[in-house]
Amino acid sequence: MEDSRTRTIWNRTFELSRCKECGRVLGTQQMSDVELCDACRRKAIANELAETYRFA
């Protein structure tokens, strides 16, 4: 069972971890140690490369 802030599994309730950029659910806080979803991570890397190599 899941609501907007928690997920219940095995009769235990866990807080959900969300992407700090877009808010997409990444998983439970106990499972996830990342701050960005894959899409936001790729976007951040692309922006950093563009700035580094002056494509922006």
VMD Tcl script that builds the backbone (N, CA, C; Angstrom):
set m [mol new atoms 168]
animate dup $m
set s [atomselect $m all]
$s set {name element resname resid chain x y z} {
  {N N MET 1 A 0.846 -1.174 0.000}
  {CA C MET 1 A 0.000 0.000 0.000}
  {C C MET 1 A 0.888 1.231 0.000}
  {N N GLU 2 A 0.481 2.250 -0.722}
  {CA C GLU 2 A 1.306 3.440 -0.849}
  {C C GLU 2 A 0.426 4.684 -0.884}
  {N N ASP 3 A 0.860 5.724 -0.202}
  {CA C ASP 3 A 0.230 7.029 -0.357}
  {C C ASP 3 A 1.314 7.989 -0.829}
  {N N SER 4 A 1.075 9.278 -0.781}
  {CA C SER 4 A 2.035 10.232 -1.339}
  {C C SER 4 A 3.319 10.355 -0.530}
  {N N ARG 5 A 3.327 9.916 0.727}
  {CA C ARG 5 A 4.514 10.082 1.571}
  {C C ARG 5 A 5.088 8.784 2.121}
  {N N THR 6 A 4.306 7.709 2.100}
  {CA C THR 6 A 4.765 6.457 2.705}
  {C C THR 6 A 4.415 5.254 1.844}
  {N N ARG 7 A 5.115 4.154 2.082}
  {CA C ARG 7 A 4.836 2.868 1.437}
  {C C ARG 7 A 4.798 1.819 2.540}
  {N N THR 8 A 3.755 0.991 2.537}
  {CA C THR 8 A 3.629 -0.058 3.540}
  {C C THR 8 A 3.925 -1.400 2.888}
  {N N ILE 9 A 4.931 -2.085 3.436}
  {CA C ILE 9 A 5.341 -3.395 2.949}
  {C C ILE 9 A 5.601 -4.261 4.179}
  {N N TRP 10 A 5.200 -5.519 4.121}
  {CA C TRP 10 A 5.456 -6.471 5.216}
  {C C TRP 10 A 4.967 -5.935 6.567}
  {N N ASN 11 A 3.822 -5.270 6.561}
  {CA C ASN 11 A 3.217 -4.690 7.766}
  {C C ASN 11 A 4.101 -3.617 8.414}
  {N N ARG 12 A 4.982 -3.016 7.636}
  {CA C ARG 12 A 5.814 -1.901 8.118}
  {C C ARG 12 A 5.617 -0.726 7.170}
  {N N THR 13 A 5.690 0.481 7.689}
  {CA C THR 13 A 5.522 1.683 6.894}
  {C C THR 13 A 6.857 2.397 6.767}
  {N N PHE 14 A 7.210 2.756 5.525}
  {CA C PHE 14 A 8.476 3.414 5.230}
  {C C PHE 14 A 8.212 4.769 4.582}
  {N N GLU 15 A 9.012 5.757 4.924}
  {CA C GLU 15 A 8.944 7.070 4.280}
  {C C GLU 15 A 9.522 6.945 2.874}
  {N N LEU 16 A 8.916 7.657 1.906}
  {CA C LEU 16 A 9.403 7.622 0.535}
  {C C LEU 16 A 10.465 8.693 0.315}
  {N N SER 17 A 11.436 8.358 -0.500}
  {CA C SER 17 A 12.484 9.282 -0.895}
  {C C SER 17 A 12.119 9.814 -2.278}
  {N N ARG 18 A 12.265 11.120 -2.483}
  {CA C ARG 18 A 11.891 11.739 -3.753}
  {C C ARG 18 A 13.075 12.479 -4.359}
  {N N CYS 19 A 13.063 12.589 -5.679}
  {CA C CYS 19 A 14.083 13.343 -6.404}
  {C C CYS 19 A 14.024 14.797 -5.961}
  {N N LYS 20 A 15.172 15.385 -5.660}
  {CA C LYS 20 A 15.172 16.765 -5.169}
  {C C LYS 20 A 14.886 17.771 -6.279}
  {N N GLU 21 A 14.927 17.346 -7.557}
  {CA C GLU 21 A 14.626 18.247 -8.669}
  {C C GLU 21 A 13.174 18.163 -9.117}
  {N N CYS 22 A 12.707 16.961 -9.429}
  {CA C CYS 22 A 11.369 16.818 -10.026}
  {C C CYS 22 A 10.330 16.227 -9.080}
  {N N GLY 23 A 10.762 15.624 -7.965}
  {CA C GLY 23 A 9.821 15.071 -7.000}
  {C C GLY 23 A 9.386 13.642 -7.268}
  {N N ARG 24 A 9.925 13.009 -8.310}
  {CA C ARG 24 A 9.589 11.621 -8.625}
  {C C ARG 24 A 10.024 10.705 -7.475}
  {N N VAL 25 A 9.216 9.704 -7.166}
  {CA C VAL 25 A 9.545 8.767 -6.097}
  {C C VAL 25 A 10.735 7.915 -6.525}
  {N N LEU 26 A 11.757 7.845 -5.660}
  {CA C LEU 26 A 12.944 7.042 -5.920}
  {C C LEU 26 A 12.871 5.685 -5.239}
  {N N GLY 27 A 12.117 5.581 -4.184}
  {CA C GLY 27 A 12.006 4.365 -3.388}
  {C C GLY 27 A 11.848 4.782 -1.939}
  {N N THR 28 A 12.071 3.835 -1.052}
  {CA C THR 28 A 11.993 4.185 0.363}
  {C C THR 28 A 13.316 4.799 0.798}
  {N N GLN 29 A 13.291 5.602 1.846}
  {CA C GLN 29 A 14.503 6.223 2.348}
  {C C GLN 29 A 15.518 5.178 2.794}
  {N N GLN 30 A 15.059 4.058 3.310}
  {CA C GLN 30 A 15.957 3.002 3.757}
  {C C GLN 30 A 16.667 2.339 2.572}
  {N N MET 31 A 16.034 2.318 1.402}
  {CA C MET 31 A 16.613 1.679 0.217}
  {C C MET 31 A 17.477 2.631 -0.601}
  {N N SER 32 A 17.145 3.904 -0.589}
  {CA C SER 32 A 17.734 4.838 -1.538}
  {C C SER 32 A 18.687 5.814 -0.855}
  {N N ASP 33 A 19.881 5.946 -1.424}
  {CA C ASP 33 A 20.829 6.936 -0.921}
  {C C ASP 33 A 21.147 7.986 -1.987}
  {N N VAL 34 A 20.352 8.027 -3.053}
  {CA C VAL 34 A 20.556 8.998 -4.128}
  {C C VAL 34 A 19.572 10.147 -3.966}
  {N N GLU 35 A 19.929 11.284 -4.536}
  {CA C GLU 35 A 19.085 12.467 -4.416}
  {C C GLU 35 A 18.344 12.805 -5.701}
  {N N LEU 36 A 18.812 12.264 -6.845}
  {CA C LEU 36 A 18.203 12.575 -8.131}
  {C C LEU 36 A 17.746 11.305 -8.833}
  {N N CYS 37 A 16.627 11.399 -9.565}
  {CA C CYS 37 A 16.183 10.283 -10.390}
  {C C CYS 37 A 17.114 10.192 -11.604}
  {N N ASP 38 A 17.006 9.118 -12.366}
  {CA C ASP 38 A 17.886 8.924 -13.520}
  {C C ASP 38 A 17.777 10.062 -14.529}
  {N N ALA 39 A 16.555 10.498 -14.821}
  {CA C ALA 39 A 16.360 11.558 -15.812}
  {C C ALA 39 A 16.996 12.869 -15.356}
  {N N CYS 40 A 16.820 13.242 -14.107}
  {CA C CYS 40 A 17.399 14.487 -13.594}
  {C C CYS 40 A 18.918 14.379 -13.476}
  {N N ARG 41 A 19.420 13.194 -13.154}
  {CA C ARG 41 A 20.861 12.976 -13.075}
  {C C ARG 41 A 21.499 13.142 -14.461}
  {N N ARG 42 A 20.865 12.562 -15.492}
  {CA C ARG 42 A 21.375 12.711 -16.864}
  {C C ARG 42 A 21.351 14.174 -17.299}
  {N N LYS 43 A 20.286 14.873 -16.951}
  {CA C LYS 43 A 20.165 16.289 -17.305}
  {C C LYS 43 A 21.257 17.115 -16.618}
  {N N ALA 44 A 21.521 16.836 -15.344}
  {CA C ALA 44 A 22.556 17.559 -14.607}
  {C C ALA 44 A 23.940 17.296 -15.203}
  {N N ILE 45 A 24.215 16.056 -15.572}
  {CA C ILE 45 A 25.508 15.722 -16.189}
  {C C ILE 45 A 25.642 16.416 -17.537}
  {N N ALA 46 A 24.593 16.406 -18.345}
  {CA C ALA 46 A 24.631 17.068 -19.651}
  {C C ALA 46 A 24.868 18.562 -19.493}
  {N N ASN 47 A 24.208 19.189 -18.528}
  {CA C ASN 47 A 24.412 20.623 -18.285}
  {C C ASN 47 A 25.835 20.918 -17.838}
  {N N GLU 48 A 26.370 20.059 -16.972}
  {CA C GLU 48 A 27.738 20.254 -16.494}
  {C C GLU 48 A 28.744 20.107 -17.637}
  {N N LEU 49 A 28.546 19.117 -18.486}
  {CA C LEU 49 A 29.430 18.949 -19.650}
  {C C LEU 49 A 29.320 20.125 -20.615}
  {N N ALA 50 A 28.108 20.601 -20.843}
  {CA C ALA 50 A 27.916 21.742 -21.734}
  {C C ALA 50 A 28.621 22.974 -21.199}
  {N N GLU 51 A 28.548 23.214 -19.903}
  {CA C GLU 51 A 29.234 24.350 -19.308}
  {C C GLU 51 A 30.744 24.164 -19.343}
  {N N THR 52 A 31.201 22.958 -19.075}
  {CA C THR 52 A 32.641 22.681 -19.072}
  {C C THR 52 A 33.249 22.898 -20.446}
  {N N TYR 53 A 32.567 22.429 -21.478}
  {CA C TYR 53 A 33.098 22.521 -22.834}
  {C C TYR 53 A 32.494 23.684 -23.620}
  {N N ARG 54 A 31.793 24.554 -22.917}
  {CA C ARG 54 A 31.239 25.808 -23.467}
  {C C ARG 54 A 30.291 25.601 -24.648}
  {N N PHE 55 A 29.415 24.603 -24.537}
  {CA C PHE 55 A 28.392 24.386 -25.557}
  {C C PHE 55 A 27.116 25.150 -25.229}
  {N N ALA 56 A 27.041 25.697 -24.034}
  {CA C ALA 56 A 25.813 26.390 -23.623}
  {C C ALA 56 A 25.829 27.832 -24.063}
}
mol reanalyze $m
mol bondsrecalc $m
mol representation Tube
mol addrep $m
